Amino acid sequence: MTAFLFGLAIVLLFASAVGFGAPFLPTLRKRVEDAVDLLDLQPGQTMLELGSGDGRLLKAAAKRGIYGIGYEINPLVYLYSKIICFPERKYIKIYLKNYWKADLPKADGVYVFLLQPYMAKLHKFLVEYLKKHNKTSIPLVSFGFFIEGKKPIKDENGMLLYKITVSDKL
Ligand SMILES: C[S@@+](CC[C@H](N)C(=O)[O-])C[C@H]1O[C@@H](n2cnc3c(N)ncnc32)[C@H](O)[C@@H]1O
């Protein structure tokens, strides 16, 4: 019975992320470098990852000298990512937080792998983020899911690059 309840708690923990953005499903390893390439950040710049999962994107970016700030809502996945990213800790910060409610710091690019129903909300959220930080634009890479009504700059087999601007029509 204890094992069953423990198992159920774990399943609910992972499933509950659907209500906030997306459940834990990591970007395919072979697509991780594509995502970092598309964002095209330079060493010393900063990438935000909203729903940072096991930290594989943050780690790949850190290996190129790019700082990474991740937000992860699932405590188990968060803990795992902290361990995995320990060697690159100089470059990576991960917060156990709901990114919709976080005070996101200034950054140079954003990576997400969410779910389609959250993309419109994300678009609006990032336009507000730009206003708050007095930025005119920011590149966004989204794996698998598109922003309705906005044309991506590039689409590399489902890895979509957008330029989110403060004047985007929502
Ligand atoms: C599809 S996975 C992608 C993980 C990682 N970005 C990757 O591409 O490998 C989405 C992640 O976002 C997390 N997540 C979902 N909603 C969130 C929220 N509102 N705040 C923080 N993390 C969230 C989930 O727990 C999950 O780990």
The ligand as a MOL file (V3000), in Angstrom:
LIG
                    3D

  0  0  0     0  0            999 V3000
M  V30 BEGIN CTAB
M  V30 COUNTS 27 29 0 0 0
M  V30 BEGIN ATOM
M  V30 1 C 8.4780 19.2310 -21.9910 0
M  V30 2 S 9.5130 19.4390 -20.5740 0 CHG=1
M  V30 3 C 10.9430 20.1970 -21.3130 0
M  V30 4 C 12.1600 20.1610 -20.4320 0
M  V30 5 C 13.3630 20.8920 -21.0140 0
M  V30 6 N 13.0360 22.2670 -21.3360 0
M  V30 7 C 13.8470 20.2240 -22.2630 0
M  V30 8 O 13.5300 20.7430 -23.3350 0
M  V30 9 O 14.5140 19.1740 -22.1870 0 CHG=-1
M  V30 10 C 8.7290 20.8040 -19.7410 0
M  V30 11 C 9.2800 21.0720 -18.3480 0
M  V30 12 O 8.6800 22.2640 -17.8610 0
M  V30 13 C 8.3500 22.0870 -16.4850 0
M  V30 14 N 7.2710 23.0520 -16.2130 0
M  V30 15 C 6.0080 23.0250 -16.7020 0
M  V30 16 N 5.3330 24.1150 -16.3060 0
M  V30 17 C 6.1870 24.8580 -15.5580 0
M  V30 18 C 6.0560 26.1100 -14.8710 0
M  V30 19 N 4.9210 26.8240 -14.9070 0
M  V30 20 N 7.1340 26.5880 -14.2040 0
M  V30 21 C 8.3090 25.8930 -14.1820 0
M  V30 22 N 8.4730 24.6880 -14.8110 0
M  V30 23 C 7.4310 24.1900 -15.4950 0
M  V30 24 C 7.9510 20.6280 -16.3860 0
M  V30 25 O 8.0540 20.1350 -15.0600 0
M  V30 26 C 8.9530 19.9890 -17.3480 0
M  V30 27 O 10.1440 19.6000 -16.7010 0
M  V30 END ATOM
M  V30 BEGIN BOND
M  V30 1 1 1 2
M  V30 2 1 2 3
M  V30 3 1 2 10
M  V30 4 1 3 4
M  V30 5 1 4 5
M  V30 6 1 5 6
M  V30 7 1 5 7
M  V30 8 2 7 8
M  V30 9 1 7 9
M  V30 10 1 10 11
M  V30 11 1 11 12
M  V30 12 1 11 26
M  V30 13 1 12 13
M  V30 14 1 13 14
M  V30 15 1 13 24
M  V30 16 1 14 15
M  V30 17 1 14 23
M  V30 18 2 15 16
M  V30 19 1 16 17
M  V30 20 1 17 18
M  V30 21 2 17 23
M  V30 22 1 18 19
M  V30 23 2 18 20
M  V30 24 1 20 21
M  V30 25 2 21 22
M  V30 26 1 22 23
M  V30 27 1 24 25
M  V30 28 1 24 26
M  V30 29 1 26 27
M  V30 END BOND
M  V30 END CTAB
M  END
